[in-house]
Amino acid sequence: MSILDKAKNKTQEMSGRAKQSIGRATDDRSLEAKGQRERVGGALKNAVHKVKDAFT
């Protein structure tokens, strides 16, 4: 996995974390859920890439 991929995934994860926090603070359930999906998506991509790296 390239450094660029890692950075993109981490950015997605951090962006999702921010959206989730803002949604929670403003009581916007939709934004909170969207942020959670982005955060989990970024973390999942990182996990998949770590597994791939382990086998290559």
Z-matrix of the N, CA and C atoms (Angstrom, degrees):
N
C 1 1.452
C 2 1.518 1 107.36
N 3 1.294 2 114.34 1 134.26
C 4 1.458 3 118.32 2 -178.36
C 5 1.524 4 111.24 3 -79.45
N 6 1.294 5 114.04 4 162.14
C 7 1.458 6 120.24 5 178.15
C 8 1.525 7 110.34 6 -63.11
N 9 1.324 8 116.48 7 -34.27
C 10 1.468 9 120.84 8 178.78
C 11 1.529 10 110.71 9 -63.11
N 12 1.326 11 117.15 10 -42.25
C 13 1.470 12 120.68 11 177.72
C 14 1.521 13 111.12 12 -63.08
N 15 1.323 14 116.08 13 -42.45
C 16 1.461 15 119.85 14 179.14
C 17 1.519 16 110.70 15 -62.19
N 18 1.326 17 116.39 16 -41.50
C 19 1.463 18 120.85 17 -179.98
C 20 1.529 19 110.80 18 -65.72
N 21 1.319 20 116.93 19 -42.12
C 22 1.468 21 120.22 20 179.01
C 23 1.531 22 110.83 21 -62.25
N 24 1.317 23 116.40 22 -44.51
C 25 1.461 24 120.26 23 -179.73
C 26 1.521 25 111.47 24 -64.95
N 27 1.323 26 116.45 25 -41.23
C 28 1.466 27 120.13 26 179.59
C 29 1.528 28 110.03 27 -67.14
N 30 1.340 29 116.92 28 -38.47
C 31 1.461 30 121.05 29 177.29
C 32 1.521 31 110.61 30 -62.78
N 33 1.331 32 116.24 31 -42.94
C 34 1.469 33 120.44 32 178.25
C 35 1.526 34 110.11 33 -62.32
N 36 1.317 35 115.74 34 -42.11
C 37 1.459 36 120.06 35 -179.52
C 38 1.534 37 111.16 36 -64.25
N 39 1.322 38 117.04 37 -44.45
C 40 1.465 39 120.89 38 -178.89
C 41 1.529 40 111.22 39 -69.95
N 42 1.321 41 117.31 40 -37.75
C 43 1.461 42 121.37 41 176.89
C 44 1.527 43 110.18 42 -62.73
N 45 1.320 44 115.60 43 -43.11
C 46 1.461 45 120.17 44 177.64
C 47 1.518 46 112.01 45 -63.04
N 48 1.336 47 115.89 46 -39.99
C 49 1.459 48 120.37 47 178.99
C 50 1.539 49 110.25 48 -62.81
N 51 1.347 50 116.12 49 -40.85
C 52 1.465 51 120.38 50 179.47
C 53 1.530 52 110.76 51 -65.76
N 54 1.334 53 116.65 52 -45.78
C 55 1.466 54 120.44 53 179.16
C 56 1.520 55 111.19 54 -61.43
N 57 1.318 56 115.34 55 -40.89
C 58 1.462 57 119.54 56 179.67
C 59 1.525 58 110.14 57 -62.79
N 60 1.309 59 116.97 58 -43.62
C 61 1.472 60 120.71 59 179.91
C 62 1.519 61 111.64 60 -65.73
N 63 1.327 62 116.82 61 -42.84
C 64 1.470 63 120.58 62 179.11
C 65 1.523 64 109.90 63 -64.36
N 66 1.332 65 116.75 64 -42.86
C 67 1.458 66 120.61 65 178.00
C 68 1.509 67 112.41 66 -60.93
N 69 1.330 68 115.66 67 -39.88
C 70 1.459 69 120.17 68 178.92
C 71 1.528 70 110.38 69 -67.51
N 72 1.336 71 116.68 70 -41.07
C 73 1.467 72 121.18 71 -177.51
C 74 1.528 73 112.03 72 -69.03
N 75 1.336 74 116.60 73 -33.97
C 76 1.462 75 120.44 74 -177.96
C 77 1.523 76 112.67 75 -97.26
N 78 1.336 77 116.23 76 4.06
C 79 1.460 78 122.76 77 -178.68
C 80 1.533 79 111.64 78 59.42
N 81 1.344 80 115.54 79 36.88
C 82 1.463 81 122.67 80 177.49
C 83 1.533 82 107.49 81 -102.01
N 84 1.322 83 116.20 82 94.87
C 85 1.461 84 121.47 83 -175.41
C 86 1.529 85 112.19 84 -61.38
N 87 1.315 86 116.96 85 -35.31
C 88 1.453 87 121.15 86 -179.54
C 89 1.531 88 111.14 87 -64.42
N 90 1.311 89 116.83 88 -47.10
C 91 1.462 90 121.31 89 179.75
C 92 1.531 91 110.39 90 -66.30
N 93 1.303 92 116.25 91 -38.79
C 94 1.464 93 120.70 92 178.53
C 95 1.531 94 110.30 93 -62.11
N 96 1.317 95 116.91 94 -44.17
C 97 1.465 96 121.19 95 -179.97
C 98 1.529 97 111.21 96 -67.05
N 99 1.324 98 116.66 97 -40.82
C 100 1.466 99 120.52 98 178.36
C 101 1.525 100 110.02 99 -62.77
N 102 1.305 101 116.78 100 -42.50
C 103 1.452 102 121.02 101 177.98
C 104 1.515 103 112.09 102 -62.78
N 105 1.310 104 116.03 103 -40.69
C 106 1.462 105 120.04 104 179.15
C 107 1.524 106 110.61 105 -64.18
N 108 1.342 107 117.16 106 -42.11
C 109 1.463 108 120.54 107 178.14
C 110 1.525 109 110.75 108 -61.49
N 111 1.334 110 117.34 109 -43.85
C 112 1.465 111 120.67 110 179.73
C 113 1.523 112 111.08 111 -64.51
N 114 1.325 113 116.54 112 -43.81
C 115 1.463 114 121.11 113 -178.93
C 116 1.518 115 110.76 114 -61.55
N 117 1.319 116 116.22 115 -47.72
C 118 1.461 117 120.72 116 -179.01
C 119 1.525 118 110.05 117 -67.18
N 120 1.321 119 117.16 118 -38.15
C 121 1.465 120 120.65 119 178.18
C 122 1.518 121 111.98 120 -61.17
N 123 1.312 122 116.86 121 -45.10
C 124 1.460 123 120.89 122 178.62
C 125 1.517 124 111.62 123 -64.06
N 126 1.320 125 117.06 124 -42.84
C 127 1.459 126 121.26 125 179.58
C 128 1.531 127 110.83 126 -65.77
N 129 1.317 128 116.47 127 -38.95
C 130 1.462 129 120.64 128 179.72
C 131 1.527 130 110.91 129 -66.17
N 132 1.320 131 116.81 130 -41.99
C 133 1.469 132 120.29 131 177.69
C 134 1.519 133 110.65 132 -60.82
N 135 1.327 134 117.00 133 -42.32
C 136 1.462 135 120.13 134 177.81
C 137 1.521 136 111.00 135 -61.96
N 138 1.316 137 117.32 136 -41.65
C 139 1.457 138 121.01 137 -179.93
C 140 1.533 139 111.24 138 -63.98
N 141 1.329 140 116.47 139 -41.97
C 142 1.465 141 120.73 140 179.56
C 143 1.519 142 109.89 141 -63.73
N 144 1.315 143 116.94 142 -42.79
C 145 1.452 144 120.38 143 -179.78
C 146 1.529 145 111.49 144 -66.81
N 147 1.315 146 117.71 145 -34.84
C 148 1.461 147 120.69 146 177.14
C 149 1.531 148 110.54 147 -64.05
N 150 1.317 149 116.16 148 -40.02
C 151 1.466 150 120.27 149 178.16
C 152 1.527 151 109.64 150 -65.89
N 153 1.314 152 116.98 151 -43.52
C 154 1.463 153 120.88 152 177.88
C 155 1.524 154 110.84 153 -60.07
N 156 1.321 155 116.28 154 -43.57
C 157 1.466 156 120.95 155 -179.99
C 158 1.529 157 111.28 156 -63.22
N 159 1.315 158 116.85 157 -34.03
C 160 1.450 159 121.07 158 -178.45
C 161 1.532 160 111.10 159 -67.22
N 162 1.325 161 116.76 160 -29.72
C 163 1.463 162 120.37 161 -177.23
C 164 1.515 163 113.43 162 -96.65
N 165 1.311 164 117.12 163 -1.12
C 166 1.474 165 118.32 164 179.00
C 167 1.494 166 111.43 165 -111.01
